[in-house]
């Protein structure tokens, strides 16, 4: 569990560093890393359990511990789909801004005129 926490912290640190840069491409890569770090955080907060599906056997009243919690997995699946849409939109927006301005520097984009 400790190595997973270190990986999540490293991804968050790298994402925040890239988001703070002046390049729009680095901003988009930072957003992608931020999404991956959040997914890993949700996954690790739900608990990592191997080999036990969350199924109630016939005749039992409740789940027998340990079992895998399906809620974090469903949340991560939804977050993956949403982050893919956001990144696709961001890439199109970056491409449009680069063709309009001719630079990927955030400070070079001063006006909204195309």
C-alpha positions as CSV (number, residue, x, y, z in Angstrom):
1,X,0.0,0.0,0.0
2,X,2.9,2.4,0.7
3,X,4.3,2.1,-2.9
4,X,0.9,3.0,-4.3
5,X,0.7,6.1,-2.0
6,X,4.2,7.1,-3.3
7,X,3.1,6.7,-6.9
8,X,-0.1,8.7,-6.3
9,X,1.9,11.5,-4.6
10,X,4.5,11.5,-7.4
11,X,1.8,11.7,-10.1
12,X,0.1,14.6,-8.3
13,X,3.4,16.4,-7.9
14,X,4.3,15.9,-11.6
15,X,0.8,17.0,-12.6
16,X,0.9,20.2,-10.6
17,X,4.4,21.0,-11.9
18,X,3.3,20.6,-15.5
19,X,0.1,22.6,-15.0
20,X,2.2,25.5,-13.7
21,X,4.4,25.6,-16.8
22,X,3.8,28.1,-19.6
23,X,3.3,25.6,-22.4
24,X,-0.2,24.6,-23.3
25,X,0.9,21.1,-24.3
26,X,2.5,20.6,-20.8
27,X,-0.8,21.8,-19.3
28,X,-2.7,19.1,-21.2
29,X,-0.2,16.4,-20.1
30,X,-0.5,17.7,-16.5
31,X,-4.3,17.3,-16.7
32,X,-3.9,13.8,-17.9
33,X,-1.6,12.9,-15.1
34,X,-4.0,14.6,-12.6
35,X,-6.8,12.3,-13.8
36,X,-4.6,9.2,-13.5
37,X,-3.5,10.2,-10.0
38,X,-7.1,10.8,-9.0
39,X,-8.1,7.4,-10.3
40,X,-5.3,5.7,-8.4
41,X,-6.3,7.6,-5.2
42,X,-9.9,6.4,-5.5
43,X,-8.8,2.9,-6.2
44,X,-6.4,2.8,-3.2
45,X,-9.0,4.4,-0.9
46,X,-11.5,1.7,-1.7
47,X,-9.0,-0.9,-0.6
48,X,-7.1,-3.4,-2.7
49,X,-8.5,-6.9,-2.3
50,X,-7.5,-9.8,-4.6
51,X,-9.4,-12.9,-5.5
52,X,-12.8,-12.2,-3.8
53,X,-15.6,-10.9,-6.1
54,X,-18.4,-9.0,-4.4
55,X,-21.0,-11.7,-4.8
56,X,-23.4,-13.1,-2.2
57,X,-23.5,-16.8,-2.3
58,X,-26.9,-18.6,-2.4
59,X,-28.2,-19.1,1.2
60,X,-26.0,-16.4,2.8
61,X,-27.4,-13.2,4.2
62,X,-24.4,-10.9,3.6
63,X,-21.0,-10.7,2.0
64,X,-18.2,-12.6,3.7
65,X,-15.1,-10.4,4.2
66,X,-12.7,-9.8,2.5
67,X,-14.3,-8.9,-0.7
68,X,-13.6,-6.4,-3.5
69,X,-15.7,-3.2,-3.2
70,X,-17.3,-2.5,-6.6
71,X,-18.1,1.2,-6.0
72,X,-14.6,2.5,-6.4
73,X,-14.2,0.5,-9.6
74,X,-17.4,1.9,-11.0
75,X,-16.3,5.5,-10.1
76,X,-13.0,5.0,-11.7
77,X,-14.6,3.6,-14.9
78,X,-16.8,6.7,-15.1
79,X,-13.9,9.0,-14.4
80,X,-11.9,7.4,-17.2
81,X,-14.6,8.1,-19.7
82,X,-15.1,11.7,-18.5
83,X,-11.3,12.4,-18.5
84,X,-11.0,11.0,-22.0
85,X,-13.7,13.4,-23.2
86,X,-12.1,16.4,-21.4
87,X,-8.6,15.5,-22.8
88,X,-10.0,15.1,-26.3
89,X,-11.6,18.6,-26.0
90,X,-8.4,20.1,-24.6
91,X,-6.3,18.7,-27.5
92,X,-8.7,20.2,-30.1
93,X,-8.6,23.5,-28.2
94,X,-4.8,23.4,-28.0
95,X,-4.6,22.7,-31.7
96,X,-7.0,25.5,-32.6
97,X,-5.1,27.9,-30.3
98,X,-1.7,26.9,-31.8
99,X,-3.0,27.4,-35.4
100,X,-4.5,30.8,-34.5
101,X,-1.6,32.2,-32.6
102,X,1.4,30.2,-33.8
103,X,2.8,29.5,-30.4
104,X,2.1,27.2,-27.5
105,X,3.1,29.8,-24.9
106,X,0.3,30.8,-22.5
107,X,1.5,34.4,-22.4
108,X,1.4,34.7,-26.2
109,X,-2.3,34.1,-26.2
110,X,-3.6,37.5,-25.1
111,X,-6.7,38.1,-27.3
112,X,-9.8,36.1,-28.1
113,X,-9.7,37.2,-31.8
114,X,-8.9,34.4,-34.3
